[in-house]
Amino acid sequence: MPGVLVTGASVAGPALAYWLGRGGWEVTVVERFDRLRDTGQNIDIRGAGREVIRRMGLEDEVKAAGTGETGTEFVDEDGRCVAYLPKGHDDSGGLTAEVEILRGDLARLLYRRTAHCSRYVFGDEITGLVERSKEVDVHFAGGARESFDLVVVAEGMTSRTRRLIFPDAAPRYLGLCLAYTTVPRIAADTDRWRWYHPGGGRAVMLRPDPHGTMRAALSFLSGAPGPADLPPADQARLLRRLFQDAGWETPRVLDAIDASPFYFEAVGQIRLASWSRGRVALVGDAAYCASPLSGMGTTLALTGAYILAGELLTAADHRTAFARYEALMRPYAHNAQRLVPGFPRIAHPRSRLGVRTLRAALRLATSPPVREAVHRASALFPRHPAERIDLPHYPEPR
C-alpha cells in the first residue's frame, strides 16, 4: 500500500489520516510540537464540513464536546445588550453555529479516531524534501531520513514546510491583529459570545467553553502585520497600551495575558496558483487559509481532507488525484475567502460616531421584523459559502 507523510496534527492532518488509513494506506503524521496541542479557541463546523464529520461517525461526539455557546450578544461598555442573535439551528446558519467546539477538543477527537491506524511522530518537523521518480526523500530536524510515496502539508497559514515547496508563497494580510487567551470564569459570565466595541479600531470578545473557563480575544486594526513578529513580552505590553482605556471586561483580559500564555496573530489569507508540486500537496490553511474572519477555516480543512483522500484512493495516479482535488476545492475555497466588503474595518470602528452607527445598524439588523424579512427572503439568496459544494461520495474501501 502507498505510504504518505502528513505534516500537522491539528484538524486537516488527522482528518486526512482517517480517510487514507480507512482506505488501507500507510499514514505517518509528523507534528513539530512535542505533544498533541489541546489548546485553542472556538471554531465552528458548517455545511460540507458538518457532513464530513457525519460521514466520519463523529457528529455525536463533536456535539457532546461543544462549547455550549447559545448565541452572539453585542454589548456596550456597561455590559448591557445592544443586539442579540441566537445560535443557528441548521448546518450553516448563525454567527454562533449549531456546532461550536474548541480547536483542541476537535483535534483530540480526530487523534483518537486515527491513532490506531496512523503513526504519529511528535516533536519533529521536515527540514528537507528531495523528490525522486517514485518517492520523496524527507529529512527531519531530529536527524532521521525516510522515503514516502507522497507528502501532504496540513499546517497553518505560515507553514514552514510549504516554504520548501513554494518559497515565494506569503499570506495576504487583512489589516487586523488578534490575541487569544483564556480567563477564569466568574458568576457574571454567560453562555453567549459577547462582543464589545470600544472604538479606536478595537474589539473585545468573551466566549464560553466547556472546561469552566472563558475564551477571550482582543483585536485591533493595524496597518502592518509587524506586531505578530514581536516577542511575547513586547506583544503583551503593546496590548496593554492599546487597550488600557477600553473598558468593560478588558482589564480582566489584559491581566490574563500578563499572567498566562496567549496566542497572537496577524490575520491573513493564503492564495496560491497551485496546491501541489510533484509528489507534494497542500491542504487546509497551508493551501487556502480563509482567515478567522470567514468562519470557514475548519470547514475548509475537513472538506479538503475528505476530497483529497477520496481522489487519492480512487484516481489512477497522484497527478490525476491532485488535479481533481484542486478542481473541486478551488471554487469552494474562493467563495469562503470572499469577505463582507469593508470587513474587518466595519467591525472595528475608530470613532465614537462609528461605534454609535455600528450599534444602531446591529439593533436594526437583529430586530424581529428585519430578521423575519430576511428569513422569508432567504430562498432568494445564494447558499451559505459552507454549502456551495456538491460533496462527492467515494466508494467504500474493500
Backbone hydrogen bonds, N-H to C=O, Kabsch-Sander energy under -0.5 kcal/mol:
donor,donor_aa,acceptor,acceptor_aa,energy
4,V,26,E,-2.6
5,L,150,L,-2.2
6,V,4,V,-0.5
6,V,28,T,-3.3
7,T,152,V,-2.4
8,G,6,V,-0.6
8,G,30,V,-2.9
15,A,11,V,-2.2
16,L,12,A,-2.5
17,A,13,G,-2.4
18,Y,14,P,-2.2
19,W,15,A,-1.8
20,L,16,L,-2.6
21,G,17,A,-2.5
22,R,18,Y,-2.3
23,G,19,W,-1.1
24,G,21,G,-1.7
25,W,20,L,-2.4
26,E,2,P,-2.5
27,V,25,W,-0.7
27,V,117,C,-0.6
28,T,4,V,-2.4
29,V,119,R,-3.2
30,V,6,V,-2.6
30,V,28,T,-0.5
31,E,121,V,-2.7
38,D,36,L,-1.0
43,I,101,I,-2.7
45,I,99,V,-1.8
47,G,91,D,-1.2
48,A,386,A,-2.7
49,G,46,R,-1.7
50,R,46,R,-0.9
51,E,47,G,-1.7
52,V,48,A,-2.2
53,I,49,G,-2.1
54,R,50,R,-2.0
55,R,51,E,-2.5
56,M,52,V,-1.5
57,G,54,R,-1.5
58,L,53,I,-2.4
59,E,53,I,-0.6
62,V,58,L,-2.7
63,K,59,E,-2.6
64,A,60,D,-2.3
65,A,61,E,-1.4
66,G,63,K,-1.6
67,T,100,E,-1.7
70,T,191,D,-3.1
72,T,85,L,-3.2
73,E,193,W,-3.2
74,F,83,A,-2.8
75,V,73,E,-0.5
75,V,195,W,-2.3
76,D,80,R,-1.8
79,G,76,D,-2.2
82,V,74,F,-4.0
83,A,74,F,-1.3
85,L,72,T,-2.8
87,K,70,T,-1.9
88,G,93,G,-0.5
88,G,96,T,-2.9
97,A,95,L,-0.7
98,E,90,D,-0.6
100,E,98,E,-0.6
101,I,43,I,-2.6
103,R,41,Q,-2.4
106,L,102,L,-2.2
107,A,103,R,-2.5
108,R,104,G,-2.0
109,L,105,D,-1.9
110,L,106,L,-2.5
111,Y,107,A,-2.4
112,R,108,R,-2.5
113,R,109,L,-1.7
114,T,110,L,-1.0
114,T,111,Y,-0.9
115,A,111,Y,-2.2
117,C,114,T,-1.3
118,S,114,T,-1.0
119,R,27,V,-2.8
120,Y,118,S,-0.6
121,V,29,V,-3.1
122,F,120,Y,-0.5
123,G,31,E,-1.4
123,G,33,F,-2.4
124,D,31,E,-1.5
127,T,139,H,-3.3
128,G,139,H,-1.5
130,V,137,D,-2.6
132,R,135,E,-3.5
136,V,148,F,-3.1
137,D,130,V,-3.3
138,V,136,V,-0.5
138,V,146,E,-3.5
139,H,128,G,-2.7
140,F,144,A,-2.5
141,A,125,E,-2.8
143,G,140,F,-1.9
146,E,138,V,-1.9
148,F,136,V,-2.1
149,D,3,G,-1.7
150,L,3,G,-1.4
151,V,279,R,-2.1
152,V,5,L,-3.0
153,V,281,A,-3.1
154,A,7,T,-2.4
154,A,152,V,-0.7
159,S,156,G,-1.6
163,R,159,S,-0.7
163,R,160,R,-0.5
164,L,160,R,-0.6
164,L,161,T,-1.3
165,I,161,T,-0.6
165,I,162,R,-1.3
166,F,162,R,-3.8
169,A,166,F,-1.7
172,R,269,Q,-3.4
173,Y,171,P,-0.8
174,L,267,V,-2.5
177,C,220,F,-2.5
178,L,265,E,-2.8
179,A,218,L,-2.5
180,Y,263,Y,-3.1
181,T,216,A,-2.3
183,V,214,M,-2.8
185,R,212,G,-1.0
189,D,186,I,-1.7
193,W,71,G,-3.1
194,R,192,R,-0.9
194,R,206,L,-2.6
195,W,73,E,-2.5
196,Y,204,V,-2.9
197,H,75,V,-0.7
199,G,202,R,-0.6
200,G,350,R,-2.6
201,G,349,P,-2.0
202,R,199,G,-0.6
202,R,349,P,-0.6
203,A,219,S,-2.0
204,V,196,Y,-2.4
205,M,217,A,-2.5
206,L,194,R,-2.1
207,R,215,R,-2.6
209,D,213,T,-1.1
212,G,209,D,-0.6
214,M,183,V,-2.8
215,R,207,R,-3.1
216,A,181,T,-3.0
217,A,205,M,-2.1
218,L,179,A,-2.4
219,S,203,A,-2.3
220,F,177,C,-2.1
221,L,201,G,-2.3
222,S,175,G,-1.8
228,A,225,P,-1.9
229,D,226,G,-2.3
230,L,227,P,-1.2
234,D,231,P,-0.6
235,Q,231,P,-2.2
236,A,232,P,-2.5
237,R,233,A,-1.8
238,L,234,D,-2.3
239,L,235,Q,-2.5
240,R,236,A,-2.2
241,R,237,R,-2.2
242,L,238,L,-2.6
243,F,239,L,-2.3
244,Q,240,R,-0.9
246,A,243,F,-1.8
248,W,77,E,-0.7
250,T,247,G,-1.8
252,R,249,E,-0.5
253,V,249,E,-1.5
254,L,250,T,-2.6
255,D,251,P,-2.3
256,A,252,R,-1.6
257,I,253,V,-2.0
258,D,254,L,-2.0
259,A,255,D,-1.5
260,S,256,A,-2.0
263,Y,180,Y,-2.3
265,E,178,L,-2.8
267,V,176,L,-2.7
267,V,265,E,-0.6
269,Q,172,R,-1.6
270,I,289,C,-1.7
277,R,280,V,-2.9
280,V,277,R,-1.8
281,A,151,V,-2.3
282,L,275,W,-2.6
283,V,153,V,-2.2
286,A,155,E,-1.2
286,A,283,V,-0.8
287,A,284,G,-1.7
288,Y,284,G,-2.5
289,C,285,D,-1.4
294,S,291,S,-1.5
295,G,291,S,-0.5
295,G,292,P,-0.7
296,M,291,S,-0.6
300,L,296,M,-2.8
301,A,297,G,-2.1
302,L,298,T,-2.6
303,T,299,T,-2.4
304,G,300,L,-2.8
305,A,301,A,-2.1
306,Y,302,L,-2.0
307,I,303,T,-2.5
308,L,304,G,-2.8
309,A,305,A,-2.3
310,G,306,Y,-2.4
311,E,307,I,-2.5
312,L,308,L,-2.2
313,L,309,A,-2.3
314,T,310,G,-1.0
315,A,311,E,-2.6
321,A,317,D,-2.0
322,F,318,H,-3.0
323,A,319,R,-2.2
324,R,320,T,-2.5
325,Y,321,A,-2.7
326,E,322,F,-2.1
327,A,323,A,-2.1
328,L,324,R,-2.0
329,M,325,Y,-2.4
330,R,326,E,-2.5
332,Y,328,L,-0.5
333,A,329,M,-2.9
334,H,330,R,-2.5
335,N,331,P,-2.2
336,A,332,Y,-1.9
337,Q,333,A,-1.7
338,R,334,H,-0.5
338,R,335,N,-1.0
339,L,337,Q,-1.1
343,F,340,V,-2.4
345,R,342,G,-0.7
346,I,342,G,-1.9
347,A,344,P,-0.7
348,H,345,R,-1.8
355,V,351,S,-2.0
356,R,352,R,-2.6
357,T,353,L,-2.6
358,L,354,G,-2.5
359,R,355,V,-2.6
360,A,356,R,-2.2
361,A,357,T,-2.3
362,L,358,L,-2.4
363,R,359,R,-2.5
364,L,360,A,-2.2
365,A,361,A,-2.8
366,T,362,L,-2.0
367,S,364,L,-1.1
371,R,367,S,-2.6
372,E,368,P,-2.5
373,A,369,P,-2.2
374,V,370,V,-2.7
375,H,371,R,-2.4
376,R,372,E,-2.4
377,A,373,A,-1.9
378,S,374,V,-0.6
378,S,375,H,-0.9
380,L,377,A,-2.3
381,F,378,S,-1.3
387,E,384,H,-2.6
388,R,384,H,-0.5
388,R,385,P,-1.0
389,I,387,E,-1.9
391,L,389,I,-1.0
394,Y,392,P,-0.6
